[in-house]
Amino acid sequence: MSWNPEQYLKFSDHRLRPAVDLLNRIDVAEPRLIYDLGCGAGNVTRLLRARWPKARIIGVDSSSAMLGKARGASSDIEWVQADLADWVAEAPADVIFSNAALHWLDGHAALFPALLGNLAAGGALAVQMPRNHGAPSHTGMMEAACSGPWQGLLQSRLREHPVAAPEFYWDVLAAAGVRPDIWETEYIHALEGVDAVVQWTLGTALRPLLDALDEPWRSAFLADYARRMAEAYPRRGDGVTLFPFRRLFVVARR
Ligand SMILES: C[S@@+](CC[C@H](N)C(=O)[O-])C[C@H]1O[C@@H](n2cnc3c(N)ncnc32)[C@H](O)[C@@H]1O
């Protein structure tokens, strides 16, 4: 899947807020080794650096485009290109942080205990994932994907429920011997500009679908999706589009 840091960072102020909310719930005083999994362009990793100036911080991501942007902005953080599906820490970590990334991976029942297993005693796993896949921004994507001649090309790339219910993460982590702190927040993002929700998903969930299409289907699929978004999220008289977005947070101490 191709990532475009410029498109993703168009809404960096909105996307940063849940990362800050997650960071504020990590109660580890002086971590020595911190990982940021799915670090992307590194703008959240830099918040980790600001909070813990003395720690060794490693950002891990599979996208060379995202890591290229990250490397250009920070030299006091190590950047590693790797797939999180089989990632293992170099040494037991004091903090494993992941903002808006793990919903791209399957198999959370095995993934979360495996991440816990990469923590040092007393370390914290802190994860935020979008859980709005039942919202029109995503159901509209499914509907548009299944309503045209492109259906066969897109079907295998649709991920209907990549993030489970909070109870699932409680059970998985409790079975691994910890009692996590779990909460959800629905942010009401006030987006500026034309086709704001399409611009938002162009930086994330739409990417694997658009990657699969050539012209003229690419533009036709996008126009179908944009029409659905204009109906579901009308731009208000003041020019703002209100975009409710639910996110799931999990913090677990080993
Ligand atoms: C939505 S961005 C989030 C970036 C950053 N954490 C932030 O909050 O701004 C998701 C990132 O996860 C990365 N990612 C997705 N699947 C991955 C995988 N299997 N292995 C490594 N990185 C992955 C993508 O390359 C992308 O940079």
The ligand as an ORCA input file, in Angstrom:
! r2SCAN-3c Opt
* xyz 0 1
  C      -2.259      6.431      9.782
  S      -0.516      6.302      9.767
  C      -0.131      6.768     11.455
  C       1.231      7.351     11.593
  C       1.608      7.871     12.973
  N       1.574      6.835     13.975
  C       0.727      9.028     13.371
  O      -0.011      8.892     14.343
  O       0.780     10.073     12.711
  C      -0.329      4.537      9.798
  C       1.104      4.082      9.614
  O       1.140      2.692      9.883
  C       2.071      2.121      8.986
  N       1.782      0.692      8.842
  C       0.626      0.116      8.438
  N       0.756     -1.216      8.411
  C       2.026     -1.496      8.798
  C       2.773     -2.695      8.974
  N       2.216     -3.886      8.746
  N       4.049     -2.600      9.375
  C       4.622     -1.394      9.624
  N       3.964     -0.226      9.489
  C       2.685     -0.267      9.071
  C       1.882      2.877      7.694
  O       3.002      2.769      6.837
  C       1.623      4.288      8.201
  O       2.788      5.064      8.233
*
